[in-house]
Structures are given as structure tokens and as C-alpha cells.
Amino acid sequence: MTHSQFKLIAQRIFKSEEQRSAVAAVIFDGLSSYEAEKRFELPKGTLSRNVRKYKSEVNYITNVAAA
């Protein structure tokens, strides 16, 4: 997944730039969801859910492309 691909997907599924940045930090920078939540001042548990949502979306897109 490239950064430009991430940006297209993240803009579609996340409302705020903070959420997109925090998910990117987990996906690309290797931060834990807990660390990224603290860094981006997101409510507890929000980022874990967002990362799962992003990964689910990527899996769906991959399956559609392979069909």
C-alpha cells in the first residue's frame, strides 16, 4: 500500500484529518494504536476500531481487484 493509495481510502472512510494521520502512523510508522491515540489525542479505543476498518476496506478492495 502506497501513501497515495492510503490517502484515497482514508479520505473516503475517515472524517477528520487527525483520524487519518493516526491510522497512517500505525500503518506506516509502526506505532501501536495506544501510542497513536495519545499522540493524536483521540478517545481510547477509537484508533483500534479505525485501523480495523481501514484493513477491512483494503481487504475488500484487494478481493474485488482479484475477482
Rosetta constraint file for C-alpha pairs under 8 A:
AtomPair CA 1 CA 5 HARMONIC 6.22 0.50
AtomPair CA 1 CA 6 HARMONIC 6.57 0.50
AtomPair CA 2 CA 6 HARMONIC 6.15 0.50
AtomPair CA 3 CA 7 HARMONIC 6.08 0.50
AtomPair CA 4 CA 8 HARMONIC 6.40 0.50
AtomPair CA 5 CA 9 HARMONIC 6.41 0.50
AtomPair CA 6 CA 10 HARMONIC 5.86 0.50
AtomPair CA 6 CA 24 HARMONIC 7.79 0.50
AtomPair CA 7 CA 11 HARMONIC 5.94 0.50
AtomPair CA 7 CA 20 HARMONIC 7.95 0.50
AtomPair CA 8 CA 12 HARMONIC 6.57 0.50
AtomPair CA 9 CA 13 HARMONIC 6.52 0.50
AtomPair CA 9 CA 54 HARMONIC 7.72 0.50
AtomPair CA 9 CA 57 HARMONIC 7.81 0.50
AtomPair CA 9 CA 58 HARMONIC 7.99 0.50
AtomPair CA 10 CA 14 HARMONIC 5.61 0.50
AtomPair CA 10 CA 20 HARMONIC 5.89 0.50
AtomPair CA 10 CA 54 HARMONIC 7.23 0.50
AtomPair CA 11 CA 15 HARMONIC 7.12 0.50
AtomPair CA 11 CA 20 HARMONIC 7.37 0.50
AtomPair CA 13 CA 54 HARMONIC 7.68 0.50
AtomPair CA 14 CA 19 HARMONIC 6.42 0.50
AtomPair CA 14 CA 20 HARMONIC 6.30 0.50
AtomPair CA 15 CA 19 HARMONIC 7.36 0.50
AtomPair CA 16 CA 20 HARMONIC 6.59 0.50
AtomPair CA 17 CA 21 HARMONIC 6.02 0.50
AtomPair CA 18 CA 22 HARMONIC 6.00 0.50
AtomPair CA 18 CA 40 HARMONIC 6.35 0.50
AtomPair CA 19 CA 23 HARMONIC 6.15 0.50
AtomPair CA 19 CA 40 HARMONIC 7.97 0.50
AtomPair CA 19 CA 42 HARMONIC 7.78 0.50
AtomPair CA 19 CA 47 HARMONIC 7.39 0.50
AtomPair CA 19 CA 50 HARMONIC 7.73 0.50
AtomPair CA 20 CA 24 HARMONIC 6.13 0.50
AtomPair CA 21 CA 25 HARMONIC 6.19 0.50
AtomPair CA 21 CA 40 HARMONIC 8.00 0.50
AtomPair CA 22 CA 26 HARMONIC 6.51 0.50
AtomPair CA 22 CA 36 HARMONIC 5.61 0.50
AtomPair CA 22 CA 37 HARMONIC 7.04 0.50
AtomPair CA 22 CA 40 HARMONIC 6.27 0.50
AtomPair CA 22 CA 47 HARMONIC 7.27 0.50
AtomPair CA 23 CA 27 HARMONIC 6.14 0.50
AtomPair CA 23 CA 36 HARMONIC 7.86 0.50
AtomPair CA 23 CA 47 HARMONIC 6.85 0.50
AtomPair CA 23 CA 50 HARMONIC 6.95 0.50
AtomPair CA 23 CA 51 HARMONIC 5.88 0.50
AtomPair CA 24 CA 28 HARMONIC 5.61 0.50
AtomPair CA 24 CA 29 HARMONIC 7.24 0.50
AtomPair CA 25 CA 29 HARMONIC 4.83 0.50
AtomPair CA 25 CA 30 HARMONIC 6.53 0.50
AtomPair CA 25 CA 31 HARMONIC 5.90 0.50
AtomPair CA 25 CA 36 HARMONIC 6.74 0.50
AtomPair CA 26 CA 30 HARMONIC 5.01 0.50
AtomPair CA 26 CA 31 HARMONIC 4.61 0.50
AtomPair CA 26 CA 32 HARMONIC 5.91 0.50
AtomPair CA 26 CA 33 HARMONIC 6.28 0.50
AtomPair CA 26 CA 36 HARMONIC 6.85 0.50
AtomPair CA 26 CA 51 HARMONIC 7.75 0.50
AtomPair CA 27 CA 31 HARMONIC 7.68 0.50
AtomPair CA 27 CA 51 HARMONIC 7.98 0.50
AtomPair CA 31 CA 35 HARMONIC 6.13 0.50
AtomPair CA 31 CA 36 HARMONIC 6.14 0.50
AtomPair CA 32 CA 36 HARMONIC 6.22 0.50
AtomPair CA 33 CA 37 HARMONIC 6.01 0.50
AtomPair CA 33 CA 47 HARMONIC 5.78 0.50
AtomPair CA 33 CA 48 HARMONIC 5.69 0.50
AtomPair CA 34 CA 38 HARMONIC 6.43 0.50
AtomPair CA 34 CA 44 HARMONIC 7.65 0.50
AtomPair CA 34 CA 47 HARMONIC 7.76 0.50
AtomPair CA 35 CA 39 HARMONIC 6.19 0.50
AtomPair CA 36 CA 40 HARMONIC 5.94 0.50
AtomPair CA 36 CA 47 HARMONIC 7.65 0.50
AtomPair CA 37 CA 41 HARMONIC 5.54 0.50
AtomPair CA 37 CA 42 HARMONIC 4.86 0.50
AtomPair CA 37 CA 43 HARMONIC 6.84 0.50
AtomPair CA 37 CA 44 HARMONIC 6.72 0.50
AtomPair CA 37 CA 46 HARMONIC 7.71 0.50
AtomPair CA 37 CA 47 HARMONIC 6.28 0.50
AtomPair CA 38 CA 42 HARMONIC 6.61 0.50
AtomPair CA 42 CA 46 HARMONIC 6.71 0.50
AtomPair CA 42 CA 47 HARMONIC 7.30 0.50
AtomPair CA 43 CA 47 HARMONIC 7.94 0.50
AtomPair CA 45 CA 49 HARMONIC 6.54 0.50
AtomPair CA 46 CA 50 HARMONIC 6.26 0.50
AtomPair CA 47 CA 51 HARMONIC 6.00 0.50
AtomPair CA 48 CA 52 HARMONIC 6.29 0.50
AtomPair CA 49 CA 53 HARMONIC 6.14 0.50
AtomPair CA 50 CA 54 HARMONIC 6.11 0.50
AtomPair CA 51 CA 55 HARMONIC 6.14 0.50
AtomPair CA 52 CA 56 HARMONIC 6.02 0.50
AtomPair CA 53 CA 57 HARMONIC 6.22 0.50
AtomPair CA 54 CA 58 HARMONIC 6.26 0.50
AtomPair CA 55 CA 59 HARMONIC 6.11 0.50
AtomPair CA 56 CA 60 HARMONIC 6.17 0.50
AtomPair CA 57 CA 61 HARMONIC 6.21 0.50
AtomPair CA 58 CA 62 HARMONIC 6.08 0.50
AtomPair CA 59 CA 63 HARMONIC 6.18 0.50
AtomPair CA 60 CA 64 HARMONIC 6.20 0.50
AtomPair CA 61 CA 65 HARMONIC 6.11 0.50
AtomPair CA 62 CA 66 HARMONIC 6.17 0.50
AtomPair CA 63 CA 67 HARMONIC 6.23 0.50
